[in-house]
Amino acid sequence: MSSVTTPSTQPSRWSLYLDLIRWNRPAGWLLLLWPSLSALWVAAGGWPGWHLLAVFVLGTILMRSAGCCVNDVADRDFDRHVKRTAQRPVTSGKVSVKEALALGAVLALLAFGLVLTTNAVTIAWSFAALAVTLIYPYAKRYVAMPQAVLGVAFSFGIPMAFAAVQGGDAFGFSAVQGGDGLSVSSVLGAVPWLAWALLIGNLFWVLAYDTEYAMVDRDDDLKIGMKTSAITLGRFDVVAITAFYVLHLLIWTVLLIDRLHPWVWGATLLVAAAQVVWHHRLIRERTREGCFRAFRLNHWLGFTVFAGVVIGHALR
């Protein structure tokens, strides 16, 4: 009798790491990317140049991947009780906590290396962005609307884009006044009020799509005591999500209408509004499938707004 060797079905470390950073689910980093690039175009008044474009595209992918590592470590004890997340690499034990944190640290350092090619003001703001990223996974334990914290984290590319464009030359030489070093006022002053107003508008978009995401896991989250906007809003969830979408588009319209070609932005709003209506249809029955599909389609809304900003600047 000859023995038959059964091929191993165990995934490789490489495939586990790719699963950990959600490489096969690009919707997550696209949700981060589109508002950051929109802000980059607004700050530059048009084409921002290949250098900053590369920094923000690659940096977004790297930081979202690092955030996934931190999030999965923080939520590993909760995720095993949620159907959608029970088989994540850290939760299932296929990737250790130390491995996940090490991978996250490497990715964050690579992203920081990109930031170092910009200016001192952007470097300073990158530490604030990192802090918010690390806080979010733990906000779900204490904050009734943790999606608001995520909204700040997912919108922080907006002030960083303005800092990268308006904060001085590479490595921050022009930001240093009189050789006294980088001051708090120069860091704060490099980001105008417009950036923070756009951040607030974008926060409502994050509230909309992440509440859709939270609706998928609402039953499981109630059992384990997790706090989410879907639970806090209760039966008003669908109405609130629709209102969040409208507020996002309204705030950005008020802020940008004078900077963009009005007909282009008008067409952008029509396409965006049609998507909002479609999202409402998907989530109104509150099914897992409908809510998850709505969440995954949100990057198209972000792309629509980005396209409107780019074309609107080109044709104004």
C-alpha positions as CSV (number, residue, x, y, z in Angstrom):
1,M,0.0,0.0,0.0
2,S,1.4,3.4,-1.0
3,S,0.6,6.3,1.2
4,V,-1.2,9.2,-0.4
5,T,0.0,12.7,0.6
6,T,-2.9,15.2,1.0
7,P,-1.9,18.7,-0.1
8,S,-1.9,21.2,2.6
9,T,-4.9,23.5,2.6
10,Q,-3.4,25.9,5.1
11,P,-3.1,29.5,3.7
12,S,0.3,30.9,3.4
13,R,1.5,33.7,5.8
14,W,1.5,36.1,2.8
15,S,-2.2,35.3,2.0
16,L,-3.1,35.7,5.7
17,Y,-1.4,39.1,5.9
18,L,-3.2,40.2,2.7
19,D,-6.5,39.1,4.3
20,L,-5.6,41.0,7.5
21,I,-5.2,44.3,5.6
22,R,-8.3,43.6,3.5
23,W,-6.3,43.7,0.2
24,N,-9.2,42.0,-1.7
25,R,-11.6,44.6,-0.4
26,P,-10.4,48.0,-1.8
27,A,-13.7,49.8,-0.9
28,G,-12.2,50.7,2.5
29,W,-9.2,52.6,1.2
30,L,-11.2,54.1,-1.6
31,L,-13.5,55.7,1.0
32,L,-10.4,57.3,2.5
33,L,-8.9,58.2,-0.8
34,W,-11.6,60.2,-2.7
35,P,-12.2,63.0,-0.1
36,S,-8.4,63.3,0.4
37,L,-7.8,63.7,-3.3
38,S,-10.8,66.1,-3.6
39,A,-9.2,68.3,-0.9
40,L,-5.8,68.1,-2.6
41,W,-7.4,69.5,-5.8
42,V,-9.3,72.2,-3.8
43,A,-6.2,73.2,-1.9
44,A,-4.1,73.4,-5.1
45,G,-6.8,75.1,-7.1
46,G,-6.5,72.3,-9.7
47,W,-3.8,69.7,-10.5
48,P,-1.6,69.2,-7.4
49,G,1.4,67.5,-9.1
50,W,2.5,63.9,-9.4
51,H,4.5,64.0,-6.1
52,L,1.6,64.9,-3.8
53,L,-0.8,62.6,-5.8
54,A,1.6,59.7,-5.2
55,V,2.1,60.5,-1.6
56,F,-1.7,60.6,-0.8
57,V,-2.6,57.6,-2.9
58,L,0.1,55.3,-1.5
59,G,-0.2,56.8,2.0
60,T,-3.9,56.2,2.1
61,I,-3.5,52.6,1.1
62,L,-0.7,52.0,3.7
63,M,-2.5,53.8,6.6
64,R,-5.8,52.0,5.9
65,S,-4.0,48.7,5.9
66,A,-2.2,49.6,9.2
67,G,-5.5,50.6,10.7
68,C,-7.0,47.2,9.8
69,C,-4.2,45.6,11.8
70,V,-4.8,47.7,14.9
71,N,-8.6,47.4,14.6
72,D,-8.5,43.6,14.4
73,V,-6.2,43.3,17.4
74,A,-8.4,45.6,19.5
75,D,-11.6,43.8,18.4
76,R,-10.4,40.2,18.5
77,D,-12.5,39.2,21.5
78,F,-15.6,40.8,20.1
79,D,-15.2,39.7,16.5
80,R,-15.4,36.0,17.4
81,H,-19.1,36.6,18.4
82,V,-20.0,38.3,15.1
83,K,-20.8,36.1,12.1
84,R,-19.1,38.4,9.6
85,T,-15.8,38.8,11.4
86,A,-15.4,35.5,13.3
87,Q,-12.8,34.2,10.7
88,R,-10.6,37.2,10.6
89,P,-6.9,36.2,10.8
90,V,-6.3,37.6,14.3
91,T,-9.6,36.5,15.7
92,S,-9.2,32.9,14.4
93,G,-5.7,32.7,15.8
94,K,-4.1,32.3,12.4
95,V,-2.1,35.5,12.9
96,S,-0.8,36.4,16.3
97,V,-1.3,39.7,18.0
98,K,2.4,40.4,17.8
99,E,2.5,39.7,14.1
100,A,-0.5,41.9,13.4
101,L,1.0,44.8,15.4
102,A,4.4,44.4,13.8
103,L,2.8,44.4,10.3
104,G,0.8,47.5,11.2
105,A,3.9,49.3,12.5
106,V,5.8,48.6,9.3
107,L,3.0,49.8,7.2
108,A,2.6,53.0,9.3
109,L,6.3,53.7,9.1
110,L,6.2,53.3,5.3
111,A,3.4,55.8,5.2
112,F,5.4,58.2,7.5
113,G,8.3,57.9,5.1
114,L,6.0,59.3,2.4
115,V,4.9,62.1,4.7
116,L,8.6,63.0,5.3
117,T,8.9,64.0,1.6
118,T,6.3,66.8,2.0
119,N,6.8,69.5,4.7
120,A,7.1,70.0,8.4
121,V,3.5,71.1,8.8
122,T,2.2,67.9,7.2
123,I,4.5,65.9,9.3
124,A,3.2,67.5,12.5
125,W,-0.4,66.9,11.5
126,S,0.4,63.3,10.6
127,F,0.8,62.6,14.4
128,A,-2.7,63.9,15.1
129,A,-4.0,61.7,12.3
130,L,-2.2,58.6,13.8
131,A,-3.6,59.4,17.2
132,V,-7.2,59.5,15.9
133,T,-6.6,56.2,14.0
134,L,-5.5,54.5,17.2
135,I,-8.3,55.9,19.3
136,Y,-11.2,54.7,17.0
137,P,-11.1,50.9,17.7
138,Y,-11.6,51.6,21.4
139,A,-14.3,54.3,21.0
140,K,-16.7,51.5,20.2
141,R,-16.7,50.5,23.8
142,Y,-17.5,53.9,25.3
143,V,-19.0,56.2,22.7
144,A,-22.7,55.9,21.6
145,M,-21.8,57.1,18.1
146,P,-18.3,55.7,17.5
147,Q,-18.8,56.3,13.8
148,A,-18.3,60.0,14.5
149,V,-14.7,59.2,15.7
150,L,-14.2,57.1,12.6
151,G,-15.5,60.1,10.6
152,V,-12.7,62.3,11.9
153,A,-10.1,59.5,11.3
154,F,-11.4,58.9,7.7
155,S,-11.5,62.7,7.0
156,F,-8.1,63.7,8.3
157,G,-6.6,63.4,4.9
158,I,-8.5,66.7,4.1
159,P,-6.5,69.0,6.5
160,M,-3.3,67.1,5.7
161,A,-3.9,67.8,2.0
162,F,-4.2,71.5,2.7
163,A,-1.1,71.3,4.8
164,A,0.9,69.5,2.1
165,V,-0.1,72.1,-0.5
166,Q,0.0,75.3,1.6
167,G,2.3,74.4,4.5
168,G,5.6,75.3,2.9
169,D,8.3,73.7,0.8
170,A,9.5,70.1,1.0
171,F,10.9,69.3,4.5
172,G,9.2,72.4,5.8
173,F,12.0,74.9,5.2
174,S,9.6,77.8,4.6
175,A,7.5,76.9,7.6
176,V,10.3,77.6,10.0
177,Q,10.3,81.3,10.8
178,G,13.4,83.1,11.9
179,G,15.2,79.8,12.7
180,D,13.1,79.3,15.9
181,G,11.7,76.1,14.7
182,L,8.2,75.0,13.8
183,S,5.7,76.8,16.0
184,V,2.2,75.8,17.0
185,S,0.7,78.8,15.2
186,S,2.5,77.9,11.9
187,V,1.1,74.4,12.1
188,L,-2.4,75.6,12.9
189,G,-2.3,78.5,10.4
190,A,-1.2,76.3,7.5
191,V,-4.7,74.6,7.5
192,P,-7.4,77.2,6.7
193,W,-11.0,77.1,7.9
194,L,-12.1,75.7,4.6
195,A,-10.3,72.4,5.3
196,W,-12.0,71.9,8.7
197,A,-15.4,72.8,7.2
198,L,-14.9,70.2,4.4
199,L,-13.9,67.7,7.1
200,I,-17.1,68.3,9.0
201,G,-19.1,67.8,5.7
202,N,-17.2,64.6,5.0
203,L,-17.8,63.4,8.5
204,F,-21.5,63.2,7.7
205,W,-20.7,61.0,4.7
206,V,-18.8,58.7,7.0
207,L,-21.6,58.6,9.4
208,A,-23.9,57.6,6.6
209,Y,-21.9,54.7,5.1
210,D,-20.6,53.4,8.4
211,T,-24.0,53.3,9.9
212,E,-25.0,51.2,6.9
213,Y,-22.1,49.0,7.8
214,A,-23.1,48.8,11.5
215,M,-26.7,47.8,10.5
216,V,-25.2,44.6,9.1
217,D,-23.9,43.5,12.5
218,R,-26.6,45.1,14.7
219,D,-28.0,41.9,16.1
220,D,-24.6,40.5,17.0
221,D,-23.4,43.9,18.5
222,L,-26.5,44.0,20.7
223,K,-25.6,40.6,22.2
224,I,-22.0,41.5,23.0
225,G,-22.6,45.1,24.2
226,M,-20.9,46.9,21.4
227,K,-21.9,50.5,20.8
228,T,-22.7,51.6,17.3
229,S,-24.7,54.4,15.5
230,A,-27.1,51.7,14.2
231,I,-28.0,50.8,17.7
232,T,-28.1,54.4,19.0
233,L,-30.3,55.6,16.2
234,G,-32.7,52.6,16.5
235,R,-35.8,52.9,14.2
236,F,-34.6,56.3,12.9
237,D,-31.5,54.7,11.3
238,V,-32.7,54.9,7.7
239,V,-34.0,58.5,8.0
240,A,-30.7,59.5,9.7
241,I,-28.5,57.9,7.1
242,T,-30.4,59.8,4.3
243,A,-30.1,63.0,6.2
244,F,-26.4,62.4,6.7
245,Y,-25.9,62.0,2.9
246,V,-27.9,65.2,2.3
247,L,-25.9,67.2,4.8
248,H,-22.6,66.0,3.3
249,L,-23.6,67.1,-0.2
250,L,-25.1,70.4,1.1
251,I,-22.1,71.4,3.1
252,W,-19.7,70.7,0.3
253,T,-21.9,72.5,-2.2
254,V,-22.0,75.7,0.0
255,L,-18.2,75.5,0.4
256,L,-17.2,74.8,-3.2
257,I,-19.9,76.2,-5.5
258,D,-17.9,79.5,-6.0
259,R,-14.7,77.5,-6.8
260,L,-16.1,75.1,-9.4
261,H,-17.9,75.3,-12.7
262,P,-21.6,75.6,-11.6
263,W,-22.9,73.4,-14.3
264,V,-20.4,70.7,-13.6
265,W,-21.1,70.7,-9.9
266,G,-24.9,70.7,-10.7
267,A,-24.4,67.5,-12.7
268,T,-22.3,66.1,-10.0
269,L,-25.1,66.7,-7.4
270,L,-27.7,65.0,-9.7
271,V,-25.5,61.9,-10.0
272,A,-24.8,61.9,-6.3
273,A,-28.5,62.4,-5.4
274,A,-29.4,59.4,-7.6
275,Q,-27.0,57.3,-5.7
276,V,-28.5,58.4,-2.3
277,V,-31.9,57.4,-3.5
278,W,-30.5,54.0,-4.5
279,H,-28.9,53.6,-1.1
280,H,-32.2,54.4,0.6
281,R,-33.9,51.6,-1.4
282,L,-31.2,49.2,-0.5
283,I,-31.3,49.8,3.3
284,R,-35.0,50.6,3.9
285,E,-35.8,46.9,4.7
286,R,-32.7,46.7,6.9
287,T,-31.6,43.4,5.5
288,R,-27.9,42.3,6.0
289,E,-27.4,41.9,2.3
290,G,-28.9,45.3,1.4
291,C,-27.1,47.2,4.0
292,F,-23.8,45.6,3.2
293,R,-24.2,46.2,-0.5
294,A,-25.1,49.9,0.2
295,F,-21.9,50.2,2.2
296,R,-19.7,48.7,-0.4
297,L,-21.1,51.0,-3.1
298,N,-20.3,54.2,-1.3
299,H,-16.9,54.6,-2.9
300,W,-18.8,55.4,-6.1
301,L,-20.4,58.4,-4.4
302,G,-16.9,59.5,-3.3
303,F,-15.6,59.1,-6.8
304,T,-18.5,61.1,-8.2
305,V,-17.7,64.1,-5.9
306,F,-14.0,63.8,-6.7
307,A,-14.8,63.8,-10.4
308,G,-17.0,66.9,-10.0
309,V,-14.2,68.7,-8.1
310,V,-11.5,67.8,-10.8
311,I,-13.7,68.6,-13.8
312,G,-15.2,71.6,-12.0
313,H,-11.8,73.1,-11.5
314,A,-10.7,72.4,-15.0
315,L,-13.7,74.1,-16.6
316,R,-14.3,77.0,-14.2
